[in-house]
Amino acid sequence: MVFLDEFVVNVALPAIQRDLGGGLAGQQWVSNAYLLALASLLLVGGSLGDVFGERRVFALGVGGFGVMSVACALAPTLEALIAARALQGVAGAVLVPSTLAVIVATFGEGERGRAIGIWTAWTGIATVAGPLVGGQIVDATSWRWIFAINVPLVCATLALVLTAMPRGAARDRRGRVDLVGAALAALGLAGPVFALIEQPRLGWASPGVVGPLVGGVVLLGAFGAWERRTAHPMLPLSLFRRRNFSAGNLETLAMYGGMASLFFFLTIFLQQVAGYEAFEAGLASLPTTVVLFVLSQRFGTLADRFGPRPFLVAGPLIAAAGLALLLRIDARFDYLTELLPALLVFSIGLSMTVAPLTAAVLAGVEERSAGVASGVNNAVARVAELVAVAAIGVVVTARFGAGIDARLADRDLSPPAQRSVTEARERSLGRPDLGGVPPGERSAVASAVTRSSVAAFHTGVGVGGVVVALAGVIAAVGLRGPRRRVRATDCPGGNIVGHPADEPACAPASSAVAR
């Protein structure tokens, strides 16, 4: 539900815009309000599970998610929908970390990669199946049902929690939840995101942009300082001393940022520029769902056998090649020969990456810290999606506006044509409303807006491709492959040094440890 609702809304954004108003900025807020709460509070969700038990916290999160899904479905205004989406993200942040913590606690190292592969396959399927499911619902009924459909899923999940999920071991209730850190993280992320989304409307010099941007950066700095000094941090900075954990999270940041920008802008482009219906736009991504379902578990198993590093280097580079193929797409294109090959190449690279990446990040983390570690990794992924959609949105909007200015610079447009262009600018990607535009100007306005939309989409996809390729470079430089397992009997005096996650080796015979 959490990952489905992250992406299912993308296909409904044009319908929400028609019903409740708002341009590209409004569409971004419907998506990013959810991501902001999810990203900034996932770490708290991991801490809650570690302190109070995954079962209890998971059930609380599921119930809250259902309540806020109903609030989204009934939202009378765009502002009410954005607020409900933010609270829905809070509930999602509570339940997500507990899922991976249960897997880490249940499966041994030899099976954990395959188990995480299955988990990743289904969350990945939810990610890319969201537009398909949402498109069918939007075309057949209303965008409101994409949220209401969660209610029976919530009821079924709560029934499974009560009957099938075992009660965990007793927890250390001396732990504390880092509420100060949560507030600093949420407000610190909100400032830059607000500035990036509103910048195209207000401009970089506006106090409404500069203030939140600077204030957010200051709060994020305060968050880091607080986490270093508090006794119960929601972000244990000691985890980042492990090279693979740090490099894996950097790769997560790049990989998920590029993926989120692709699906956000592709879904809008297919409907508002290429003329697809909502269901057709969702159906276009179905091959990605199939590839993830078939290959994610397999690559998770192979990562157990050969180590995750080869897959984490090659996967992002292959995915970036798929994004590069999207640069051939125009407003009119052939799905089978242009869009489908690009999505298949991207999907293969994505399948090679997601399961080994999660396994690499969690490898070597103690079971008692699994909730926090998974929360960190999930938070990094959500922050990547949040920032990527906002930041690349600035580039897309600027490219679109510059394209229109260049293509219509030599024309003296009538007031109706100017209004049409202004409305198109608010959407940033789309076809203009030519009602009332004189016949002699319709062709020029339509061509300028459409060609600028295609160029802006290419720019967004190109930036996303560079970010995804960067993920492969990070893996090549930062990740270490596993060494041969060292046993005590292999070392003189049984002297092993190093944590299992940090590639232990024998201590020198002359060392203090040996003596």
C-alpha positions in Angstrom: 0.0 0.0 0.0 2.7 2.5 0.9 4.7 2.1 -2.3 1.6 1.7 -4.4 0.3 5.0 -3.1 3.6 6.7 -3.7 3.3 6.2 -7.5 -0.4 5.5 -8.1 -1.1 9.2 -7.7 1.1 10.1 -10.6 -1.4 8.9 -13.2 -4.2 10.7 -11.4 -2.5 14.1 -11.3 -4.0 15.4 -14.5 -7.5 14.4 -13.3 -6.8 16.0 -9.9 -5.7 19.1 -11.6 -8.9 19.3 -13.6 -11.0 18.7 -10.5 -9.3 20.7 -7.8 -7.1 23.1 -9.8 -3.3 23.8 -9.5 -0.5 23.7 -12.1 2.7 21.7 -12.0 3.5 23.1 -8.6 0.2 21.7 -7.3 0.8 18.3 -8.9 4.3 18.2 -7.3 2.8 19.0 -3.8 0.3 16.2 -4.1 3.2 13.8 -4.6 5.8 15.5 -2.5 3.7 16.1 0.7 3.5 12.4 1.0 7.1 11.8 0.2 8.2 14.6 2.6 6.5 13.0 5.6 7.5 9.5 4.6 11.2 10.5 4.1 11.6 12.6 7.2 9.9 10.2 9.6 11.0 6.8 8.4 13.9 6.9 10.8 11.5 7.5 13.7 9.5 4.6 12.4 12.5 2.4 12.6 13.2 3.5 16.2 9.6 2.9 17.2 9.8 -0.7 16.0 13.1 -1.3 17.8 11.7 0.1 21.1 8.1 -1.1 21.1 8.2 -4.1 18.8 7.6 -4.4 15.1 4.2 -6.1 15.4 2.6 -3.3 17.5 4.1 -0.5 15.4 3.3 -2.2 12.1 -0.4 -2.6 13.1 -0.6 1.1 14.2 0.9 2.3 11.0 -1.5 0.1 8.9 -4.5 1.4 10.7 -3.4 5.0 10.4 -2.7 4.6 6.7 -6.3 3.4 6.2 -7.8 6.3 8.0 -5.8 8.9 6.0 -6.6 7.1 2.8 -10.3 7.8 3.5 -9.4 11.4 4.2 -7.6 11.7 0.8 -10.6 10.2 -1.0 -13.0 12.7 0.6 -10.7 15.8 0.2 -12.9 18.8 -1.0 -9.9 21.0 -2.0 -6.4 20.7 -3.2 -5.1 22.0 0.1 -7.1 19.4 2.0 -5.8 16.7 -0.2 -2.2 17.8 0.3 -2.6 17.8 4.1 -4.2 14.3 4.0 -1.4 13.1 1.8 1.2 14.4 4.3 -0.6 12.5 7.2 -0.8 9.4 5.0 3.0 9.6 4.6 3.3 9.8 8.4 1.5 6.5 8.8 3.6 4.9 6.0 6.8 6.0 7.8 5.6 4.1 10.9 4.9 0.8 9.2 7.6 0.5 6.4 10.8 -0.1 8.6 9.1 -2.9 10.5 8.7 -5.0 7.4 12.4 -5.3 6.6 13.2 -5.7 10.3 10.9 -8.7 10.4 12.8 -10.2 7.4 16.2 -9.6 9.0 15.1 -11.2 12.2 13.5 -14.2 10.6 16.0 -15.2 7.8 19.6 -16.2 8.2 22.4 -14.7 6.1 22.2 -17.5 3.5 18.5 -16.8 2.8 18.3 -13.1 3.5 19.2 -12.0 0.0 16.4 -14.1 -1.5 13.9 -13.0 1.0 14.8 -9.3 0.5 14.6 -10.0 -3.3 11.0 -11.2 -2.9 10.2 -8.1 -0.7 11.9 -5.9 -3.2 10.0 -7.5 -6.1 6.7 -6.8 -4.6 7.5 -3.3 -3.5 9.0 -2.7 -6.9 5.9 -4.1 -8.6 3.8 -1.8 -6.5 6.0 1.1 -7.6 5.5 0.5 -11.3 2.0 -1.1 -11.2 0.7 2.0 -9.5 0.2 3.9 -12.7 -1.5 0.8 -14.3 -4.0 0.3 -11.4 -4.5 4.0 -10.9 -5.1 4.6 -14.7 -7.9 1.9 -14.8 -9.5 3.4 -11.7 -9.3 7.0 -12.9 -10.7 6.2 -16.3 -13.5 3.9 -15.0 -14.6 5.9 -11.9 -12.8 8.8 -10.2 -9.3 9.7 -8.9 -10.8 9.5 -5.4 -11.1 5.7 -5.6 -7.3 5.3 -5.9 -7.3 6.1 -2.2 -10.5 4.5 -1.2 -9.3 1.1 -2.6 -6.9 0.9 0.3 -9.6 0.3 2.9 -10.2 -3.4 2.2 -6.4 -3.9 2.0 -6.0 -2.3 5.4 -8.7 -4.6 6.9 -7.1 -7.7 5.4 -3.6 -6.7 6.6 -4.7 -6.0 10.2 -6.4 -9.5 10.2 -3.1 -11.1 9.2 -1.2 -9.1 11.8 -3.4 -10.4 14.5 -3.4 -14.0 13.3 -0.1 -14.7 11.6 2.6 -12.3 12.8 4.4 -13.6 15.9 4.9 -11.4 18.9 8.5 -10.3 19.1 10.9 -10.7 22.0 10.7 -8.3 24.9 12.2 -4.9 24.0 14.5 -2.5 25.9 12.0 0.1 27.0 14.9 2.4 28.1 15.2 3.5 24.5 13.7 6.8 23.5 12.2 8.2 20.4 14.1 11.1 19.0 11.2 13.6 18.5 13.6 16.6 18.3 15.6 15.0 15.6 12.3 14.1 13.7 11.2 17.7 13.8 14.5 19.1 12.6 14.7 16.5 9.8 11.1 17.2 8.7 11.4 21.0 8.7 14.9 20.9 7.3 13.7 18.9 4.3 10.6 20.9 3.9 12.4 24.2 3.4 14.5 23.2 0.3 11.6 21.2 -1.2 9.3 24.2 -0.9 11.8 26.5 -2.4 12.5 24.2 -5.4 8.8 23.7 -6.1 7.8 27.3 -5.8 10.8 28.8 -7.5 9.4 28.7 -11.0 6.5 30.8 -9.8 8.2 33.2 -7.3 11.8 33.4 -8.7 15.1 32.8 -7.0 15.2 36.3 -5.5 11.9 36.0 -3.7 12.0 35.9 0.1 9.5 33.0 -0.2 12.2 31.0 -1.9 15.4 32.3 -0.2 14.0 32.1 3.3 12.8 28.4 3.2 16.0 27.4 1.3 18.4 28.9 3.8 16.3 28.0 6.8 16.1 24.4 5.7 19.8 24.1 5.2 20.4 25.6 8.7 17.9 23.1 10.2 19.5 20.2 8.5 22.9 21.3 9.9 21.2 21.5 13.4 19.8 18.0 12.8 23.3 16.6 12.2 24.6 18.3 15.3 21.7 17.1 17.4 22.2 13.5 16.2 25.8 13.6 17.3 25.1 14.6 20.8 21.8 13.0 21.8 21.8 9.8 23.7 19.1 8.2 21.5 19.6 9.4 18.0 17.1 8.4 15.3 20.0 8.5 12.8 23.0 6.6 14.4 25.9 8.2 12.7 28.1 5.3 13.7 26.4 3.2 11.0 28.0 5.3 8.4 31.5 4.3 9.5 30.9 1.1 7.7 32.0 1.7 4.1 29.4 -0.5 2.4 26.6 1.0 4.4 27.7 4.6 3.4 28.3 3.7 -0.2 25.1 1.7 -0.5 23.1 4.6 0.8 24.8 7.0 -1.6 23.9 4.7 -4.5 20.3 4.5 -3.2 20.2 8.2 -3.3 21.2 8.4 -6.9 19.3 5.3 -8.2 16.0 6.1 -6.6 16.2 9.8 -7.5 16.6 8.9 -11.2 13.8 6.3 -11.1 11.3 8.7 -9.4 11.9 11.4 -11.9 11.4 9.0 -14.8 8.0 7.7 -13.6 6.8 11.2 -12.5 7.5 13.0 -15.7 6.8 10.1 -18.1 3.3 9.6 -16.7 2.5 13.2 -17.1 4.1 13.4 -20.5 2.2 10.4 -21.8 -1.2 12.0 -20.8 -0.7 15.7 -21.3 1.6 15.7 -24.3 1.2 12.3 -26.1 -2.6 12.2 -25.5 -2.7 8.9 -23.7 -5.7 8.0 -21.5 -4.9 7.4 -17.8 -5.2 3.6 -18.2 -3.0 3.7 -21.4 -0.3 5.6 -19.5 -0.4 3.1 -16.7 -0.4 0.2 -19.2 2.7 1.6 -20.9 4.8 0.8 -17.7 3.5 -2.8 -17.4 6.6 -4.4 -19.0 8.7 -2.9 -16.1 6.4 -4.7 -13.7 6.8 -8.0 -15.4 10.6 -7.7 -15.6 10.9 -6.8 -11.9 8.6 -9.7 -11.0 10.6 -12.2 -13.0 14.2 -11.0 -12.3 14.4 -9.3 -8.9 14.3 -12.5 -6.8 16.8 -14.1 -9.2 19.3 -11.2 -8.9 18.9 -11.3 -5.1 19.9 -15.0 -5.1 22.8 -14.3 -7.4 24.0 -11.5 -5.1 24.0 -14.0 -2.3 26.3 -16.3 -4.3 28.7 -13.8 -6.0 28.3 -10.7 -3.9 26.3 -7.6 -4.7 29.1 -5.4 -6.1 29.0 -6.6 -9.8 25.3 -6.1 -10.0 25.4 -2.7 -8.3 28.0 -1.5 -10.8 26.4 -2.9 -14.0 22.7 -2.4 -13.1 22.7 1.4 -12.9 24.7 1.8 -16.1 22.2 -0.5 -18.0 19.3 1.5 -16.5 20.9 4.8 -17.6 21.2 3.4 -21.1 17.5 2.8 -21.0 16.8 6.4 -20.0 19.1 7.5 -22.9 16.9 5.7 -25.3 13.9 7.8 -24.2 15.6 10.8 -25.8 14.2 9.5 -29.1 10.6 10.0 -27.9 8.6 12.7 -29.6 5.0 13.9 -29.1 4.0 11.2 -31.6 5.9 8.0 -31.3 5.6 4.3 -31.8 5.3 2.4 -28.6 6.8 -0.9 -29.8 9.9 0.4 -31.4 10.6 3.5 -29.3 9.2 3.5 -25.8 9.1 -0.3 -25.1 12.8 -1.0 -25.8 13.8 1.9 -23.5 11.6 0.7 -20.7 12.9 -2.9 -21.0 16.5 -1.9 -20.9 15.8 0.4 -17.9 13.9 -2.4 -16.2 16.7 -5.0 -16.5 19.1 -2.5 -15.0 16.7 -1.7 -12.2 16.1 -5.4 -11.5 19.9 -6.0 -11.2 20.2 -3.2 -8.7 17.3 -3.0 -6.2 17.5 -6.3 -4.3 21.4 -6.5 -4.2 21.4 -2.9 -3.1 19.1 -3.5 -0.1 21.1 -6.6 0.9 24.4 -4.7 0.7 23.2 -1.9 2.9 21.8 -4.2 5.6 24.7 -6.7 5.5 26.5 -6.8 8.8 24.1 -4.6 10.7 23.2 -6.2 14.1 19.7 -7.5 14.4 18.9 -5.1 17.2 19.6 -2.2 14.8 17.9 -3.7 11.8 14.8 -1.4 12.1 16.9 1.8 12.3 19.2 0.6 9.4 16.3 -0.3 7.2 14.7 3.0 8.1 17.8 4.9 7.1 17.9 3.2 3.7 14.2 3.7 3.1 14.5 7.3 4.2 17.4 7.9 1.8 15.3 6.4 -1.0 12.3 8.6 -0.2 14.5 11.7 0.2 16.0 10.9 -3.2 12.6 10.8 -4.8 11.4 13.9 -3.0 14.4 16.0 -4.0 14.7 14.6 -7.5 11.1 15.4 -8.5 11.4 18.9 -7.0 14.9 19.7 -8.4 14.5 18.2 -11.8 11.1 19.9 -11.9 12.9 23.3 -11.8 15.0 22.3 -14.7 12.0 21.0 -16.7 10.0 24.2 -16.0 12.9 26.4 -17.0 13.6 24.5 -20.2 9.9 24.6 -21.1 9.6 28.4 -20.6 12.8 29.1 -22.5 11.6 26.9 -25.4 8.3 28.8 -25.7 10.1 32.2 -25.5 12.5 31.2 -28.2 9.8 29.8 -30.5 7.4 32.7 -30.1 9.9 35.5 -29.8 9.2 37.0 -33.2 5.3 36.8 -33.0 3.0 39.5 -31.7 0.3 37.4 -30.1 -3.2 38.4 -29.5 -4.7 38.5 -26.0 -6.4 35.1 -26.4 -3.2 33.5 -27.6 -1.2 35.1 -24.7 -3.7 33.6 -22.3 -3.3 30.2 -23.9 0.5 30.4 -23.6 0.2 31.5 -19.9 -2.0 28.6 -19.0 0.4 26.2 -20.8 3.3 27.6 -18.8 1.5 26.8 -15.5 1.3 23.1 -16.6 4.9 23.0 -18.0 4.1 19.8 -19.9 1.1 19.6 -22.0 -0.9 20.8 -25.0 -2.4 24.3 -25.1 -6.0 25.1 -24.8 -6.7 26.8 -28.2 -10.3 27.9 -27.5 -10.7 31.5 -28.6 -7.3 31.7 -30.2 -7.5 33.1 -33.7 -7.1 30.5 -36.5 -3.9 32.2 -37.8 -2.2 31.8 -34.4 -3.3 28.3 -33.4 -0.7 26.4 -35.3 2.2 28.5 -34.1 1.0 28.3 -30.4 0.3 24.6 -30.6 3.7 23.9 -32.2 5.7 26.0 -29.8 4.0 24.5 -26.7 4.2 20.9 -27.9 7.8 21.1 -29.1 8.8 22.9 -25.8 7.1 20.1 -23.8 9.1 17.4 -25.7 12.4 19.3 -25.2 11.6 19.8 -21.5 10.8 16.1 -21.1 14.1 15.1 -22.8 15.9 17.4 -20.4 14.3 15.9 -17.4 15.0 12.3 -18.6 18.6 13.2 -19.5 19.3 14.6 -16.1 17.7 11.5 -14.5 19.9 9.3 -16.7 23.1 11.1 -15.5 22.0 10.6 -11.9 21.3 6.9 -12.4 24.7 6.4 -14.1 26.3 8.1 -11.1 24.9 5.3 -8.9 27.0 2.8 -10.9 30.1 4.9 -10.5 29.5 5.1 -6.7 29.3 1.3 -6.5 32.4 0.9 -8.5 34.4 3.3 -6.3 32.8 2.9 -2.9 31.6 -0.7 -2.4 33.9 -3.5 -1.3 33.3 -7.1 -2.4 33.2 -9.9 0.2 36.4 -11.6 1.1 36.9 -15.2 2.0 35.3 -15.9 5.4 38.0 -15.9 8.1 37.6 -18.5 10.9 39.3 -18.4 14.3 41.1 -21.7 13.5 42.7 -20.0 10.5 44.5 -17.4 12.6 47.4 -17.9 15.1 45.8 -18.0 18.5 42.4 -17.4 17.0 42.9 -13.7 16.7 40.4 -12.2 14.3 40.2 -8.4 14.0 37.4 -6.4 12.5 33.6 -6.5 12.5 32.0 -9.1 10.2 30.6 -6.2 8.1 34.1 -4.7 7.7 35.8 -7.8 6.2 37.7 -9.2 9.2 41.2 -10.6 8.9 43.8 -12.2 11.1 45.7 -10.0 13.6 49.5 -9.9 13.3 51.2 -12.3 15.6 53.2 -9.5 17.2 50.1 -7.3 17.9 48.8 -6.6 21.3 45.7 -8.6 20.5 47.8 -11.7 19.8 49.8 -11.3 23.0 
